Amino acid sequence: MHFVTGGAFNGKSKWVKEHYKLNAAPHLWFSAYQGNPVPENRENWLDFVILEGIEKWVQEWNGQLAIHEIRGKWRILLQSWIQWEKEEEHRKLILIGTDISKGIVPMLAEERNWRDVTGWVYQDIAETAEEVDLIWYGICQKIK
């Protein structure tokens, strides 16, 4: 699994497309920004899958679930996706999430909760990912 994070509109998706040469490779791309729901069912997945907009999916759950429930649900999905990737050697999962932890702390409790739980979700991803890259202004910095 590969986790790619960085600021909003800093070129994360473009970097992933170029790094993995996705114009020439069959892949499946789920984007919260395009209204795709979080893919809980791995049926019919191709061998190369990108999940983009992690923070948006967390935000959707934030209004419906308690923080510990969001993190628990995320961990279950993460383990399921990791298992899918490990079932076949050639499978690859890329997770893309925007860093929302910088800047002013939100005044509203719901927005602070979203920021906090997104940070915890990203920690869970980074811990389990084989690779972690930070993209700022289109430039990649390998973290792990």
N, C-alpha and C positions, 0 to 999 in steps of 0.2 A: 504494500500500500504506500502511496505517495501523497503527502499532504502539502498543498500549496496555499500560502496565505500572504497577506499584504494589504495595503490600503485599497480603498474603493477606487476604481478606475485607474489602477496602476499597472495594468497589463497582465494580470494573472492568467486569464483565459487565452490571450494571444500567446503568452509564453508556453503554456501547456500545448497548444496546437503546434507551435513551431518545434518545441523540444521533442515531442513524440511524433512529429511528422504526420499529423492526423488527416491531412488532405489525401494521403495515399493509403491510410490504414482504416479498415473497418472498425467502427467504434459506436458506442451508445452514449449519448450525452443527456443527462437529466439536469435541468436548470430550474431552480426555484424562481429565478428572475423571469423565466418564460412561463411561469405558472405550473410547472410540473410538480406534482406532489412528491414527497420523499418516497423513494422506491423501496417499499417494504418487501415486495415480492421479487425474487431474483430470477424468476422464470423467464425464459427467452432472452436472457442477457447474452450479449456477445462477449468475446474474450477480453475486450478492452472497454472499461466503463469509467465515465467521468461523472461525478456528482458535484454540481456547482451551486453555491448559494447556501451553504450550511447555516449561516446566521439567519437567513430568511425562514428556513424551516423551523429553527429554534424559536424565532419570533412568533410564528404561527402557533406553536405549542404553548408559548408563554401565557397567552390569554386563556388557555384551557386547562393547563396542568400546573401543579406545584413544582417548584424548582427541582426537588429531589426526584419527582416523577419524570420530568424532562430528561434529567441526566440518566436515570435508570432506563428509560425508553431508548435513549441514544446509545447507551452501552450495549443493549441487546441487539440493536440494528448493527452496530459496529462489529460485534462478534460474529453476527450472521454474514456480513460482507467479507470479513477476514476469512471465515471458513470457506466461503465461495471462492475466494482468491486462491486459497491453499489447495483446493480440490484438484486443480490443474496447474501445472508448472508455468504455463504460458499466459495465465490470466493476470490482468493488471487492473487495479482500482486506483483512481485518482480522486482525491477530495479537494475541492477548492472552497475556501471560506475567507471572507473579508474580515480584516482585523478591525473590530469596533471598540477596542479597549483604550484607544488614545483619545486625548482631548478632555473636555469638560465632563465631569460626572453628571449624568442626567438628574434632574430634580424629581421627576416622577418615579415612584417606587417600581412601577411596572417596567419602565425603561431601564432602571438600575438592575432589576432582576434579570432582564433579557441580556444585558451586558455581562453580568456575572456568570450566568449559566452558559452563555456562549463561550466565555473564557474557560470554564471548566470542561465543556465539550471539546474545545480545541486542545486542552491539556490531555484529555483521554485519547484524542486522535494522534497527537504528537508522540505520546508514549508508545502507542502500538504501531505506528507507521515505521516502515523501513527507511523512508526518506522524508525530510521536511525541508521545504524551500520557502524563502521569504522573497517576495517580489515587490520592489519599490521602484516606481518610475521606469518600469520595464526591465530593471536590472535584477538578476537573480543572486541571492546570497544563500548558499547551502548552510542549513543549521544542523541537519542530521543526515 
